Amino acid sequence: MHLVGYRSVVGSRGPAGAARFLVVMAALGALTIAGAQWVEATIELPLSIPISMVTNAAGTRLYVTDVNSDSSFVNVIDATTNTWLKKIPCGTSPSGLCFNTLGNKLYVVVPDGRITVIDAAADSVIKDISIGPYPGGLVYHEARNRLYCLSGGDNTIAVIDASADTIIRRIQLNYSGGYPYLNGAEDKLYVPDAFSFIEVIDCSADTITASITLPDVMGLGCLSPQRNRLYCTVGDSQLVVVDCSADTVLSGTVCVGLWPSAIGYNAGTDKVYCGAYAGQNVTIVDCATDSALATIPLPSMPWGICADPITGNAYCTSRQSDQVFILDGTGDSVLAVVDVGEVPGTAYWNPVRHRAYIANEWGRSISVLRDSPAGVEQTPNSERRTPNVQPTIVRCVLNLQSATCNLQSEVVLLDATGRKVLDLVPGLNDVSRLAPGVYFFVHSTIANRHSAVAKVIVTR
């Protein structure tokens, strides 16, 4: 890999041929990337209708739900060889998936009112957790080793101890809830309702602390850990921005096309991609200014979006054309169009193996897309300043200078979803277990929750 203009330190671990990490402190500018995409493999899933996907922490296993009404399985795929391994029996038409990185367990939401717990080491069911009627969105809070699951039957959020896999309390919502969004840096859970409110839960006490009023009913959302903002589609064509520090809606809206159907945050470019079902387009939003940069038309409705934070490219499925549009993260244009299986839906990014997985619903298969960049260049940007908080990394040890910390400050490392992966302390910090991807080095003070943010890019 060729880099120009980066202030970087390269570290290595183990003998020659072992994994090497390139760590880039980059509050520097946009990436100009040259590369080629192709379908690396097509994994057949006979008699399955694939929808939800998630990988284990190592990125070596891909788990795929089967929503065929006659089936009750989760498919297991070896992500290193792109081969189907087995089916794990669970309840009929399993929907949501969530992975416990600390306990190496997979959680499967089953519509009959339970969560099935799977031991990912043996890929076998070890327990069922009774949630109640109409279980919904499920998120894992690694810092607290808890799961939060919407229970639609009684309008509560079930709080689950992920060590014992038992419900420890229920948080009563004021209204009928939707999919919850976790902000690990703020230790908050955001739960939209069926009206035009978002209820904010303080995860330290598991209590509702605020209610945010939106201009219309919320549809989809994604979190920007770099900006500490939640981007929400509302109504039939608008995007609004929530400041997660103050839990308020920022002024102004962005028009994103008719009937938003997909949304995703690209940590590599600090942009939000929003697909519109009826508008048949993707709107690219610059998170620095919260304004639309470009609108890209598609031949049919967009449905799933994922992004590669290393190259900056985004992948968008187009259901009726059986294609994936690969969007250039720098030029905000179509980089390539790839034919995949019939009716592609969900798009999922494996940050460890650098692969995009496309669930072909009618094709009953998974397309594996690989991005092979030829090089990376740094485009200078004089308008963005590098924060004066820059640790050095040598041989997978991060040395945080004591001058950057004080008794009234906190320094943490967040992943691209906003989940805290490491509390940093003055001196040496072991970062050898970090998977490749984009991380955010956040220096906070009591007066300002995000006083300095720098981007850290880790590649093997």
C-alpha positions in Angstrom: 0.0 0.0 0.0 1.3 3.4 -1.0 0.6 6.5 1.2 1.4 10.1 0.5 1.3 12.8 3.1 0.4 10.8 6.2 1.9 11.3 9.6 2.0 7.7 10.6 3.9 5.1 12.6 4.0 1.4 11.5 4.1 -1.3 14.1 4.4 -5.0 13.9 3.9 -8.0 16.1 5.2 -11.5 16.1 7.7 -13.1 13.6 8.1 -12.2 10.0 4.9 -12.9 8.1 2.7 -12.3 11.1 0.1 -9.6 11.1 1.3 -6.0 10.6 -0.7 -2.9 11.4 -0.6 0.4 9.8 -2.0 3.1 12.1 -2.8 6.5 10.7 -3.7 9.5 12.8 -5.8 11.3 10.2 -7.7 14.4 10.9 -6.0 15.4 7.6 -8.4 15.3 4.7 -10.1 13.0 2.1 -8.7 9.9 0.6 -8.2 9.5 -3.1 -8.5 5.7 -3.8 -7.9 3.7 -6.9 -9.2 0.1 -6.9 -11.3 -2.6 -8.5 -14.3 -4.5 -7.1 -15.4 -8.0 -8.1 -17.6 -10.8 -6.9 -15.2 -13.1 -5.0 -17.8 -15.9 -4.4 -21.5 -16.8 -4.4 -22.5 -18.9 -1.5 -25.7 -20.9 -2.1 -28.2 -21.2 0.7 -30.8 -23.8 -0.5 -34.3 -23.3 0.7 -33.3 -20.1 2.5 -34.4 -16.5 2.2 -31.5 -14.6 3.7 -32.1 -11.3 5.5 -30.0 -10.3 8.6 -26.3 -10.9 8.8 -23.6 -10.5 11.4 -20.0 -11.8 11.9 -18.2 -13.0 15.0 -15.6 -10.7 16.5 -12.8 -12.4 14.6 -14.6 -12.0 11.3 -14.2 -15.7 10.5 -17.9 -16.7 10.8 -20.9 -15.1 9.0 -24.3 -15.8 10.5 -27.4 -15.4 8.3 -31.0 -15.6 9.3 -33.5 -17.5 7.2 -36.9 -16.0 7.1 -38.5 -18.7 5.0 -41.8 -19.3 6.8 -41.1 -23.1 6.6 -37.7 -22.8 8.1 -36.3 -22.1 11.6 -32.6 -21.8 11.2 -29.5 -19.6 11.2 -27.0 -20.4 8.5 -23.3 -20.5 9.4 -20.7 -19.6 6.8 -17.0 -19.9 7.0 -15.9 -16.4 6.0 -12.3 -17.4 5.4 -13.2 -19.9 2.7 -16.7 -18.6 1.7 -18.3 -21.9 2.3 -21.6 -22.9 4.0 -21.0 -24.9 7.2 -24.3 -25.7 8.8 -27.7 -24.6 10.0 -28.4 -23.9 13.7 -32.1 -24.6 14.6 -34.0 -21.8 16.4 -37.5 -20.4 16.3 -39.5 -20.0 13.1 -38.5 -17.1 10.9 -35.7 -15.6 13.0 -35.1 -12.0 12.4 -32.6 -9.8 14.2 -29.0 -10.8 15.0 -26.6 -9.4 17.6 -23.1 -10.6 18.6 -21.7 -10.6 22.1 -18.0 -9.9 21.6 -17.0 -10.6 25.2 -18.9 -13.8 25.6 -18.5 -15.1 22.1 -22.2 -15.6 21.8 -24.8 -15.0 19.1 -28.3 -13.7 20.0 -31.2 -14.3 17.6 -34.5 -12.5 17.9 -37.4 -15.0 17.3 -40.9 -13.6 16.5 -42.6 -16.0 18.9 -41.4 -13.9 21.9 -37.8 -15.1 22.7 -34.2 -14.6 22.1 -32.2 -17.7 21.2 -28.6 -17.7 22.6 -26.0 -19.5 20.5 -22.5 -20.5 21.7 -20.4 -19.3 18.8 -17.5 -21.6 19.7 -19.6 -24.7 19.1 -22.3 -23.0 17.0 -25.0 -24.6 19.1 -28.0 -23.3 21.1 -27.4 -23.0 24.8 -30.4 -21.1 26.0 -33.7 -19.2 25.2 -34.6 -15.9 26.9 -38.3 -15.2 27.1 -38.9 -11.5 26.0 -42.6 -11.4 25.5 -44.9 -10.8 22.4 -43.4 -8.9 19.5 -39.7 -8.7 20.3 -38.0 -6.1 18.1 -34.6 -4.4 17.8 -31.7 -5.8 19.7 -28.4 -4.1 20.5 -25.3 -5.1 22.5 -23.6 -2.7 24.9 -20.1 -4.0 25.3 -18.9 -1.6 28.0 -21.7 -2.8 30.3 -21.9 -6.3 28.8 -25.7 -5.9 28.4 -28.3 -6.4 25.7 -31.2 -4.1 25.1 -34.2 -5.6 23.4 -37.5 -3.9 22.4 -40.5 -5.8 23.7 -43.4 -4.6 21.6 -46.1 -6.4 23.5 -45.7 -4.3 26.7 -43.8 -1.4 25.2 -40.7 -2.0 27.3 -37.0 -2.3 26.7 -35.7 -5.6 28.3 -32.3 -5.2 29.8 -30.3 -8.4 29.7 -27.2 -9.3 31.6 -25.1 -10.9 28.8 -23.0 -12.9 31.3 -25.9 -14.9 32.8 -28.2 -14.2 29.8 -31.1 -13.2 32.1 -33.4 -10.2 32.1 -32.4 -7.9 35.0 -35.0 -5.2 34.5 -37.5 -3.7 32.1 -37.6 0.0 31.1 -41.2 1.2 30.5 -41.5 3.3 27.4 -44.1 6.1 27.2 -45.1 5.2 23.7 -44.8 2.3 21.3 -41.1 1.9 20.6 -39.1 1.2 17.4 -35.5 0.1 16.7 -33.1 1.3 19.5 -29.8 3.0 18.6 -26.9 2.7 21.0 -24.4 5.6 21.5 -21.6 3.9 23.5 -19.6 7.1 24.0 -22.5 8.8 25.7 -23.7 5.6 27.4 -27.2 6.3 26.0 -29.9 4.4 24.1 -32.1 6.2 21.7 -35.6 4.7 21.1 -37.9 6.2 18.5 -41.6 5.7 18.9 -44.5 5.4 16.5 -45.3 9.1 16.8 -42.6 11.8 16.5 -40.5 11.4 19.6 -37.2 9.7 20.6 -36.9 8.5 24.2 -33.4 8.8 25.6 -32.2 6.1 28.1 -29.3 6.6 30.4 -27.6 3.2 30.4 -25.8 3.8 33.7 -29.2 3.9 35.5 -31.4 2.3 32.8 -33.9 5.2 33.1 -35.4 7.6 30.6 -33.8 11.0 31.0 -35.1 12.9 28.0 -37.6 13.0 25.1 -36.6 14.5 21.8 -39.3 15.9 19.6 -38.9 15.4 15.9 -40.7 17.2 13.1 -42.3 13.9 11.9 -42.3 10.2 12.6 -38.8 8.7 12.5 -38.1 5.9 10.0 -34.4 4.9 9.9 -31.3 6.1 11.7 -27.5 5.9 11.9 -24.9 7.2 14.4 -21.8 9.3 13.6 -19.4 8.7 16.4 -17.0 11.4 15.0 -19.7 14.1 15.2 -21.6 12.5 18.1 -24.8 12.9 16.2 -27.8 10.7 15.3 -29.1 11.0 11.7 -32.8 10.2 11.4 -35.1 10.0 8.4 -38.5 11.6 9.2 -41.6 11.8 7.2 -41.5 10.8 3.5 -38.3 12.5 2.3 -36.4 14.4 5.1 -33.3 13.8 7.2 -32.8 15.5 10.5 -29.8 15.6 12.9 -29.8 15.0 16.6 -27.0 16.4 18.8 -26.3 13.5 21.2 -24.5 15.7 23.7 -27.5 18.0 24.3 -30.1 15.6 23.0 -31.6 18.2 20.8 -32.5 18.4 17.1 -30.2 20.7 15.2 -31.8 23.3 12.9 -32.4 22.5 9.3 -33.3 19.3 7.3 -31.9 17.6 4.3 -34.1 16.4 1.5 -33.1 12.8 0.7 -35.7 11.6 -1.8 -39.1 10.0 -1.5 -39.6 7.2 1.0 -36.2 6.5 2.6 -35.4 2.8 2.6 -31.7 2.5 3.5 -29.2 4.5 5.5 -25.6 4.1 6.5 -22.7 6.0 7.9 -19.2 5.9 6.3 -16.6 6.4 9.0 -13.8 6.7 6.4 -15.3 9.7 4.7 -17.6 11.1 7.4 -20.6 10.9 5.2 -24.1 9.5 5.5 -25.7 7.6 2.6 -29.5 7.6 2.4 -31.3 5.5 -0.2 -34.9 6.4 -1.3 -37.3 3.6 -2.3 -39.7 5.6 -4.4 -37.1 8.2 -5.5 -34.8 5.4 -6.7 -31.7 7.3 -5.7 -29.0 7.7 -3.0 -28.3 11.0 -1.4 -24.8 11.6 0.0 -24.7 13.9 3.1 -21.5 15.6 4.3 -21.5 15.3 8.1 -19.2 18.3 8.5 -21.9 20.6 7.1 -25.0 18.4 7.3 -25.8 19.2 3.7 -26.3 17.1 0.6 -23.2 16.6 -1.6 -24.8 14.6 -4.4 -27.8 12.5 -5.4 -27.1 9.4 -7.4 -29.9 7.9 -9.5 -30.4 4.1 -9.5 -32.3 1.9 -12.0 -34.5 0.6 -9.2 -35.2 0.9 -5.5 -32.2 0.9 -3.1 -32.5 -1.4 -0.1 -29.2 -2.1 1.7 -26.1 0.1 2.3 -22.8 -0.7 3.8 -19.4 1.1 3.6 -15.7 0.3 3.7 -14.1 2.8 6.1 -10.6 2.0 4.7 -11.2 2.8 1.1 -14.2 5.0 1.7 -16.3 3.2 -0.9 -20.0 2.4 -0.2 -22.1 -0.5 -1.5 -25.8 -0.1 -2.3 -28.1 -2.9 -3.4 -30.6 -2.3 -6.1 -33.4 -4.8 -5.7 -35.1 -5.0 -9.1 -32.0 -4.7 -11.2 -30.2 -7.5 -9.2 -27.1 -5.3 -8.9 -24.9 -3.6 -6.4 -23.8 0.0 -7.1 -20.3 0.8 -5.6 -20.0 4.4 -4.8 -16.7 6.3 -4.8 -16.3 7.8 -1.4 -14.1 10.6 -2.7 -15.8 11.5 -6.0 -19.3 10.8 -4.8 -20.1 9.0 -8.0 -20.7 5.5 -9.2 -17.4 3.6 -9.3 -18.7 0.3 -10.6 -21.9 -1.7 -11.1 -21.8 -5.4 -10.1 -24.3 -8.1 -11.0 -25.3 -10.3 -8.0 -28.1 -12.7 -7.3 -31.8 -12.2 -7.6 -33.4 -9.4 -5.4 -30.4 -8.3 -3.4 -31.4 -6.8 0.0 -29.2 -6.4 3.0 -25.6 -5.3 2.6 -23.2 -6.1 5.4 -19.5 -5.1 5.8 -17.0 -7.5 7.5 -14.4 -5.1 8.9 -11.9 -7.8 9.6 -11.8 -9.5 6.2 -12.7 -6.4 4.2 -15.6 -8.0 2.4 -19.1 -6.9 1.6 -21.8 -9.5 1.9 -25.0 -9.1 -0.1 -28.1 -11.1 0.8 -29.9 -12.2 -2.4 -33.3 -12.9 -1.1 -34.9 -14.6 -4.1 -31.6 -15.9 -5.3 -31.2 -17.8 -2.0 -27.5 -16.9 -1.8 -24.9 -14.6 -0.5 -22.6 -12.6 -2.8 -19.2 -11.8 -1.5 -17.7 -8.6 -2.9 -14.1 -7.8 -2.4 -12.5 -4.4 -2.8 -8.8 -4.5 -3.9 -7.4 -0.9 -3.8 -4.3 -0.3 -5.9 -3.2 2.6 -3.8 -4.1 5.3 -1.3 -3.2 9.0 -1.5 -3.7 11.8 0.8 -5.5 14.8 -0.5 -4.5 17.9 1.6 -7.2 19.9 3.2 -6.0 23.1 4.8 -9.4 23.8 6.3 -9.2 20.8 8.7 -6.8 21.0 11.6 -5.3 18.1 13.3 -6.2 18.2 17.0 -3.4 18.7 19.4 -3.9 15.2 20.9 -1.7 12.8 19.0 -0.4 9.6 20.6 2.3 7.6 19.0 1.9 3.9 18.2 4.9 1.5 17.9 4.6 -2.3 17.8 0.9 -2.2 18.6 1.4 -0.2 21.8 -0.2 3.2 21.9 1.8 5.7 24.0 -0.5 8.5 25.2 1.5 11.5 26.3 0.5 12.6 29.8 0.4 16.2 28.6 -2.8 15.4 26.7 -4.6 14.2 29.8 -5.7 15.7 33.1 -7.9 14.8 36.1 -10.9 16.4 34.4 -10.6 14.7 31.1 -11.3 11.3 29.5 -9.6 9.8 26.5 -11.3 6.8 24.7 -11.1 4.9 21.5 -14.4 4.4 19.6 -15.1 2.1 16.7 -17.0 3.2 13.6 -20.4 2.5 15.3 -19.6 4.7 18.2 -18.9 1.7 20.6 -16.2 2.3 23.1 -13.4 -0.3 22.5 -10.8 1.0 24.8 -10.3 3.5 27.7 -6.9 5.1 27.2 -4.6 6.0 30.1 -1.5 8.2 30.1 1.5 6.1 29.1 1.4 2.7 27.3 -1.9 1.1 26.0 -2.0 -2.3 24.3 -3.9 -2.0 21.0 -2.8 -5.3 19.5 -6.3 -6.8 19.6 -7.8 -4.1 17.4 -9.4 -5.4 14.2 -8.6 -3.5 11.0 -10.9 -0.6 10.5 -11.6 3.0 11.4 -11.5 4.2 15.0 -12.0 7.5 16.6 -9.6 8.9 19.3 -11.8 11.1 21.5 -10.5 13.5 24.1 -13.3 14.8 26.3 -13.5 17.2 29.2 -16.2 17.9 31.7 -17.0 21.2 29.9 -17.0 19.7 26.4 -17.9 16.1 25.9 -16.0 16.0 22.5 -13.2 18.6 22.7 -11.0 16.8 20.2 -11.5 14.0 17.8 -9.0 12.3 15.5 -9.5 9.4 13.1 -7.4 6.3 13.4 -7.2 3.9 10.4 -5.9 0.4 11.2 -5.2 -2.1 8.3 -3.5 -5.4 8.3 
